Amino acid sequence: MDFEKKRKTKAEVQQGSILMVVLWILAFLVLLGMGLGYATSIDQRLVGYQRDRMTAIYLAKAGYYRALAELARDETPQVDSYLDRWAHNPEIFEGIGLGEGSFTVGYRLKDREGAEETVYGIMDEDRKVDLSTASQAVLLRLPGMTDGIAEAILDWRAEQRKIMESLGEVEDRPFRSVEDLLSLEEMTPEAFVALQPFVSAYTDGKINLNSAPREVLLALDMDESLIDKIMRFRRGLDDLRGTQDDQEFQSVSGAEQQLNAFEALTPKEAAQLTNLVAQNRVKIFSRIFRIYSKGAARDGKVARTVIAVVERTLGSKGTINLLAWYES
């Protein structure tokens, strides 16, 4: 009896041990399954996120091509202003649905009170001061500029021209992008942020009277009173930018007469405008354009942006050439 009892007890212990092992194995398998499930969930999310990012970048590119089409469709390329369809048109550039997302072509711009507003359209670069050709006096009147930065810009231009001459390069563009300013030891992040909206590395140095902001017109040494009249002329009677009563200068030579007919100029104001025209420092059309296109997927939760700088050539065989491309 004792032998059978011991044998039975030993069998029960073995069965209990086996049960414990089975339970541990089951627990391990459950944990393993949960871990695999979590890992699979993470993988699926990553795959979904990458898919949405890819979708967003192609939506942004779609906005870029839509912008190119509008530039090519411009019926009056000899005169460029906010009246143009490509310049400000929410109907064709704001939140345009396409497939599983949308694209928006536009940029931020300060209004008269200094508050930022969104312009749904393409920015012309010829509204800005050209870094490769602007005089020291013009540079010094720009926001964020200091004597040290202005001198550093002139030194950079001289140094880069020497390098280009030694390499036999014909193109005289010491600044290849606005970001070259960050290479200057004198440049600070604060100064760059203040300066960036008003300078370009791509234009011919002439300023478009139809689109130049107040800060650029001040850099041309215009009086505040003359700038106010130009701004009121461009915004029209409702004094709002981007509306149907906006006006534009139709020719450089007739700019003074056109502005004077809208609002009388003083002799000093007339002389300032006449001198700028005579010095060939202003124009009424643009050749270089900057396109900001944002693609949004999954209800805007995933977004990508492309920034492109393009050149539009005029004539019977007008073309649009890509000068720079950035993706975020």
Contacts in CASP RR format, 6 or more apart in sequence:
PFRMAT RR
TARGET T0000
AUTHOR 0000-0000-0000
METHOD contacts of the structure
MODEL  1
MDFEKKRKTKAEVQQGSILMVVLWILAFLVLLGMGLGYATSIDQRLVGYQ
RDRMTAIYLAKAGYYRALAELARDETPQVDSYLDRWAHNPEIFEGIGLGE
GSFTVGYRLKDREGAEETVYGIMDEDRKVDLSTASQAVLLRLPGMTDGIA
EAILDWRAEQRKIMESLGEVEDRPFRSVEDLLSLEEMTPEAFVALQPFVS
AYTDGKINLNSAPREVLLALDMDESLIDKIMRFRRGLDDLRGTQDDQEFQ
SVSGAEQQLNAFEALTPKEAAQLTNLVAQNRVKIFSRIFRIYSKGAARDG
KVARTVIAVVERTLGSKGTINLLAWYES
49 302 0 8 1.000
52 297 0 8 1.000
52 298 0 8 1.000
52 301 0 8 1.000
52 302 0 8 1.000
53 297 0 8 1.000
53 302 0 8 1.000
53 304 0 8 1.000
55 100 0 8 1.000
55 101 0 8 1.000
55 297 0 8 1.000
55 302 0 8 1.000
56 101 0 8 1.000
56 295 0 8 1.000
56 296 0 8 1.000
56 297 0 8 1.000
56 302 0 8 1.000
56 303 0 8 1.000
56 304 0 8 1.000
57 295 0 8 1.000
57 304 0 8 1.000
57 306 0 8 1.000
57 327 0 8 1.000
59 98 0 8 1.000
59 101 0 8 1.000
59 102 0 8 1.000
59 103 0 8 1.000
59 295 0 8 1.000
59 296 0 8 1.000
59 297 0 8 1.000
59 304 0 8 1.000
60 103 0 8 1.000
60 293 0 8 1.000
60 294 0 8 1.000
60 295 0 8 1.000
60 304 0 8 1.000
60 305 0 8 1.000
60 306 0 8 1.000
60 327 0 8 1.000
61 293 0 8 1.000
61 306 0 8 1.000
62 98 0 8 1.000
62 103 0 8 1.000
62 293 0 8 1.000
62 295 0 8 1.000
63 93 0 8 1.000
63 96 0 8 1.000
63 103 0 8 1.000
63 105 0 8 1.000
63 293 0 8 1.000
63 295 0 8 1.000
64 105 0 8 1.000
64 291 0 8 1.000
64 293 0 8 1.000
64 306 0 8 1.000
64 308 0 8 1.000
66 92 0 8 1.000
66 93 0 8 1.000
66 96 0 8 1.000
66 103 0 8 1.000
66 105 0 8 1.000
67 86 0 8 1.000
67 93 0 8 1.000
67 105 0 8 1.000
67 121 0 8 1.000
67 122 0 8 1.000
67 291 0 8 1.000
67 293 0 8 1.000
68 291 0 8 1.000
68 310 0 8 1.000
68 320 0 8 1.000
70 85 0 8 1.000
70 86 0 8 1.000
70 89 0 8 1.000
70 92 0 8 1.000
70 122 0 8 1.000
71 86 0 8 1.000
71 122 0 8 1.000
71 289 0 8 1.000
71 310 0 8 1.000
71 312 0 8 1.000
71 320 0 8 1.000
72 312 0 8 1.000
72 320 0 8 1.000
73 85 0 8 1.000
73 86 0 8 1.000
74 80 0 8 1.000
74 84 0 8 1.000
74 85 0 8 1.000
74 86 0 8 1.000
76 84 0 8 1.000
77 285 0 8 1.000
77 312 0 8 1.000
77 314 0 8 1.000
78 284 0 8 1.000
78 285 0 8 1.000
78 314 0 8 1.000
79 210 0 8 1.000
79 248 0 8 1.000
79 249 0 8 1.000
79 250 0 8 1.000
79 284 0 8 1.000
79 285 0 8 1.000
80 87 0 8 1.000
80 124 0 8 1.000
80 126 0 8 1.000
80 208 0 8 1.000
80 210 0 8 1.000
80 211 0 8 1.000
80 284 0 8 1.000
80 285 0 8 1.000
80 286 0 8 1.000
81 87 0 8 1.000
81 210 0 8 1.000
81 211 0 8 1.000
81 234 0 8 1.000
81 246 0 8 1.000
81 248 0 8 1.000
81 249 0 8 1.000
81 284 0 8 1.000
82 88 0 8 1.000
82 210 0 8 1.000
82 211 0 8 1.000
82 234 0 8 1.000
82 241 0 8 1.000
82 242 0 8 1.000
82 246 0 8 1.000
82 248 0 8 1.000
83 242 0 8 1.000
83 246 0 8 1.000
83 247 0 8 1.000
83 248 0 8 1.000
85 92 0 8 1.000
86 121 0 8 1.000
86 122 0 8 1.000
87 119 0 8 1.000
87 121 0 8 1.000
87 122 0 8 1.000
87 124 0 8 1.000
87 211 0 8 1.000
87 242 0 8 1.000
88 119 0 8 1.000
88 120 0 8 1.000
88 121 0 8 1.000
88 241 0 8 1.000
88 242 0 8 1.000
89 120 0 8 1.000
89 121 0 8 1.000
90 120 0 8 1.000
93 104 0 8 1.000
93 105 0 8 1.000
93 106 0 8 1.000
93 120 0 8 1.000
93 121 0 8 1.000
94 104 0 8 1.000
94 106 0 8 1.000
94 120 0 8 1.000
95 102 0 8 1.000
95 103 0 8 1.000
95 104 0 8 1.000
95 296 0 8 1.000
96 102 0 8 1.000
96 103 0 8 1.000
96 104 0 8 1.000
97 103 0 8 1.000
100 297 0 8 1.000
100 298 0 8 1.000
101 295 0 8 1.000
101 296 0 8 1.000
101 297 0 8 1.000
101 298 0 8 1.000
101 300 0 8 1.000
102 295 0 8 1.000
102 296 0 8 1.000
102 300 0 8 1.000
103 293 0 8 1.000
103 294 0 8 1.000
103 295 0 8 1.000
103 296 0 8 1.000
104 120 0 8 1.000
104 293 0 8 1.000
104 294 0 8 1.000
104 295 0 8 1.000
104 296 0 8 1.000
105 120 0 8 1.000
105 121 0 8 1.000
105 122 0 8 1.000
105 291 0 8 1.000
105 292 0 8 1.000
105 293 0 8 1.000
105 294 0 8 1.000
106 118 0 8 1.000
106 119 0 8 1.000
106 120 0 8 1.000
106 121 0 8 1.000
106 122 0 8 1.000
106 123 0 8 1.000
106 292 0 8 1.000
106 293 0 8 1.000
106 294 0 8 1.000
107 118 0 8 1.000
107 119 0 8 1.000
107 121 0 8 1.000
107 123 0 8 1.000
107 290 0 8 1.000
107 292 0 8 1.000
108 116 0 8 1.000
108 117 0 8 1.000
108 118 0 8 1.000
108 119 0 8 1.000
109 116 0 8 1.000
109 117 0 8 1.000
109 118 0 8 1.000
109 119 0 8 1.000
109 213 0 8 1.000
110 116 0 8 1.000
110 117 0 8 1.000
111 117 0 8 1.000
111 241 0 8 1.000
112 231 0 8 1.000
122 289 0 8 1.000
122 290 0 8 1.000
122 291 0 8 1.000
123 289 0 8 1.000
123 290 0 8 1.000
123 291 0 8 1.000
123 292 0 8 1.000
124 208 0 8 1.000
124 211 0 8 1.000
124 286 0 8 1.000
124 288 0 8 1.000
124 289 0 8 1.000
124 290 0 8 1.000
125 200 0 8 1.000
125 202 0 8 1.000
125 203 0 8 1.000
125 286 0 8 1.000
125 288 0 8 1.000
125 289 0 8 1.000
125 290 0 8 1.000
125 309 0 8 1.000
126 200 0 8 1.000
126 203 0 8 1.000
126 204 0 8 1.000
126 206 0 8 1.000
126 207 0 8 1.000
126 208 0 8 1.000
126 211 0 8 1.000
126 283 0 8 1.000
126 285 0 8 1.000
126 286 0 8 1.000
126 287 0 8 1.000
126 288 0 8 1.000
127 207 0 8 1.000
127 208 0 8 1.000
127 211 0 8 1.000
127 212 0 8 1.000
127 213 0 8 1.000
127 216 0 8 1.000
127 286 0 8 1.000
128 197 0 8 1.000
128 198 0 8 1.000
128 199 0 8 1.000
128 200 0 8 1.000
128 203 0 8 1.000
128 207 0 8 1.000
128 212 0 8 1.000
128 216 0 8 1.000
129 138 0 8 1.000
129 139 0 8 1.000
129 142 0 8 1.000
129 198 0 8 1.000
129 199 0 8 1.000
129 200 0 8 1.000
129 205 0 8 1.000
129 207 0 8 1.000
129 216 0 8 1.000
129 219 0 8 1.000
130 199 0 8 1.000
130 200 0 8 1.000
130 201 0 8 1.000
130 202 0 8 1.000
130 203 0 8 1.000
130 204 0 8 1.000
130 205 0 8 1.000
131 153 0 8 1.000
131 174 0 8 1.000
131 175 0 8 1.000
131 178 0 8 1.000
131 180 0 8 1.000
131 181 0 8 1.000
131 199 0 8 1.000
131 200 0 8 1.000
131 201 0 8 1.000
132 157 0 8 1.000
132 172 0 8 1.000
132 173 0 8 1.000
132 174 0 8 1.000
132 175 0 8 1.000
132 201 0 8 1.000
133 204 0 8 1.000
133 205 0 8 1.000
134 199 0 8 1.000
134 205 0 8 1.000
134 219 0 8 1.000
136 150 0 8 1.000
136 151 0 8 1.000
136 154 0 8 1.000
137 221 0 8 1.000
138 219 0 8 1.000
138 220 0 8 1.000
138 221 0 8 1.000
139 145 0 8 1.000
139 149 0 8 1.000
139 150 0 8 1.000
139 153 0 8 1.000
139 219 0 8 1.000
140 147 0 8 1.000
140 150 0 8 1.000
141 218 0 8 1.000
141 219 0 8 1.000
141 221 0 8 1.000
142 195 0 8 1.000
142 198 0 8 1.000
142 199 0 8 1.000
142 215 0 8 1.000
142 216 0 8 1.000
142 219 0 8 1.000
143 194 0 8 1.000
143 195 0 8 1.000
143 198 0 8 1.000
143 215 0 8 1.000
144 190 0 8 1.000
144 191 0 8 1.000
144 194 0 8 1.000
144 195 0 8 1.000
145 191 0 8 1.000
145 195 0 8 1.000
146 186 0 8 1.000
146 191 0 8 1.000
148 186 0 8 1.000
149 184 0 8 1.000
149 186 0 8 1.000
149 187 0 8 1.000
149 191 0 8 1.000
149 195 0 8 1.000
151 186 0 8 1.000
152 184 0 8 1.000
152 185 0 8 1.000
152 186 0 8 1.000
152 187 0 8 1.000
153 181 0 8 1.000
153 184 0 8 1.000
156 174 0 8 1.000
156 175 0 8 1.000
156 180 0 8 1.000
156 183 0 8 1.000
156 184 0 8 1.000
157 174 0 8 1.000
157 175 0 8 1.000
158 174 0 8 1.000
159 174 0 8 1.000
160 174 0 8 1.000
160 175 0 8 1.000
161 172 0 8 1.000
161 174 0 8 1.000
164 171 0 8 1.000
164 172 0 8 1.000
164 174 0 8 1.000
173 201 0 8 1.000
175 181 0 8 1.000
175 201 0 8 1.000
176 201 0 8 1.000
177 201 0 8 1.000
177 324 0 8 1.000
178 196 0 8 1.000
178 199 0 8 1.000
178 200 0 8 1.000
178 201 0 8 1.000
180 201 0 8 1.000
181 187 0 8 1.000
181 192 0 8 1.000
181 195 0 8 1.000
181 196 0 8 1.000
181 199 0 8 1.000
182 192 0 8 1.000
197 213 0 8 1.000
197 215 0 8 1.000
198 213 0 8 1.000
198 215 0 8 1.000
198 216 0 8 1.000
198 219 0 8 1.000
200 288 0 8 1.000
202 288 0 8 1.000
202 309 0 8 1.000
202 311 0 8 1.000
202 323 0 8 1.000
202 324 0 8 1.000
203 287 0 8 1.000
203 288 0 8 1.000
204 287 0 8 1.000
205 281 0 8 1.000
206 280 0 8 1.000
206 281 0 8 1.000
206 282 0 8 1.000
206 283 0 8 1.000
207 216 0 8 1.000
207 217 0 8 1.000
207 220 0 8 1.000
207 281 0 8 1.000
207 282 0 8 1.000
207 283 0 8 1.000
208 282 0 8 1.000
208 283 0 8 1.000
208 284 0 8 1.000
208 285 0 8 1.000
208 286 0 8 1.000
209 230 0 8 1.000
209 249 0 8 1.000
209 252 0 8 1.000
209 255 0 8 1.000
209 282 0 8 1.000
209 283 0 8 1.000
209 284 0 8 1.000
210 234 0 8 1.000
210 248 0 8 1.000
210 249 0 8 1.000
210 284 0 8 1.000
210 285 0 8 1.000
211 286 0 8 1.000
214 227 0 8 1.000
214 231 0 8 1.000
217 226 0 8 1.000
217 227 0 8 1.000
217 230 0 8 1.000
218 224 0 8 1.000
218 227 0 8 1.000
220 276 0 8 1.000
220 281 0 8 1.000
220 282 0 8 1.000
221 272 0 8 1.000
222 230 0 8 1.000
222 272 0 8 1.000
222 273 0 8 1.000
222 276 0 8 1.000
223 268 0 8 1.000
223 269 0 8 1.000
223 272 0 8 1.000
225 266 0 8 1.000
225 269 0 8 1.000
226 265 0 8 1.000
226 269 0 8 1.000
226 272 0 8 1.000
226 273 0 8 1.000
229 259 0 8 1.000
229 262 0 8 1.000
229 263 0 8 1.000
229 265 0 8 1.000
229 269 0 8 1.000
230 259 0 8 1.000
232 239 0 8 1.000
232 262 0 8 1.000
232 263 0 8 1.000
233 247 0 8 1.000
233 258 0 8 1.000
233 259 0 8 1.000
233 262 0 8 1.000
233 263 0 8 1.000
234 241 0 8 1.000
234 246 0 8 1.000
234 247 0 8 1.000
234 248 0 8 1.000
235 241 0 8 1.000
235 242 0 8 1.000
235 243 0 8 1.000
235 246 0 8 1.000
236 243 0 8 1.000
236 245 0 8 1.000
236 246 0 8 1.000
236 247 0 8 1.000
237 245 0 8 1.000
238 245 0 8 1.000
247 262 0 8 1.000
248 284 0 8 1.000
249 255 0 8 1.000
249 258 0 8 1.000
249 259 0 8 1.000
249 284 0 8 1.000
250 258 0 8 1.000
250 284 0 8 1.000
251 284 0 8 1.000
252 277 0 8 1.000
252 282 0 8 1.000
252 283 0 8 1.000
252 284 0 8 1.000
253 277 0 8 1.000
255 273 0 8 1.000
255 277 0 8 1.000
255 282 0 8 1.000
255 284 0 8 1.000
256 265 0 8 1.000
256 270 0 8 1.000
256 273 0 8 1.000
256 274 0 8 1.000
256 277 0 8 1.000
259 265 0 8 1.000
259 273 0 8 1.000
260 270 0 8 1.000
265 273 0 8 1.000
276 282 0 8 1.000
286 312 0 8 1.000
287 311 0 8 1.000
287 312 0 8 1.000
287 313 0 8 1.000
287 314 0 8 1.000
288 309 0 8 1.000
288 310 0 8 1.000
288 311 0 8 1.000
288 312 0 8 1.000
288 323 0 8 1.000
289 309 0 8 1.000
289 310 0 8 1.000
289 311 0 8 1.000
289 312 0 8 1.000
290 307 0 8 1.000
290 308 0 8 1.000
290 309 0 8 1.000
291 306 0 8 1.000
291 307 0 8 1.000
291 308 0 8 1.000
291 309 0 8 1.000
291 310 0 8 1.000
292 305 0 8 1.000
292 307 0 8 1.000
293 305 0 8 1.000
293 306 0 8 1.000
293 307 0 8 1.000
293 308 0 8 1.000
294 303 0 8 1.000
294 304 0 8 1.000
294 305 0 8 1.000
295 303 0 8 1.000
295 304 0 8 1.000
295 305 0 8 1.000
296 302 0 8 1.000
296 303 0 8 1.000
297 303 0 8 1.000
304 327 0 8 1.000
304 328 0 8 1.000
305 327 0 8 1.000
305 328 0 8 1.000
306 325 0 8 1.000
306 326 0 8 1.000
306 327 0 8 1.000
306 328 0 8 1.000
307 324 0 8 1.000
307 325 0 8 1.000
307 326 0 8 1.000
307 327 0 8 1.000
307 328 0 8 1.000
308 322 0 8 1.000
308 324 0 8 1.000
308 325 0 8 1.000
308 326 0 8 1.000
309 322 0 8 1.000
309 323 0 8 1.000
309 324 0 8 1.000
309 325 0 8 1.000
310 320 0 8 1.000
310 321 0 8 1.000
310 322 0 8 1.000
310 323 0 8 1.000
311 320 0 8 1.000
311 321 0 8 1.000
311 323 0 8 1.000
312 318 0 8 1.000
312 319 0 8 1.000
312 320 0 8 1.000
313 319 0 8 1.000
313 320 0 8 1.000
313 321 0 8 1.000
END
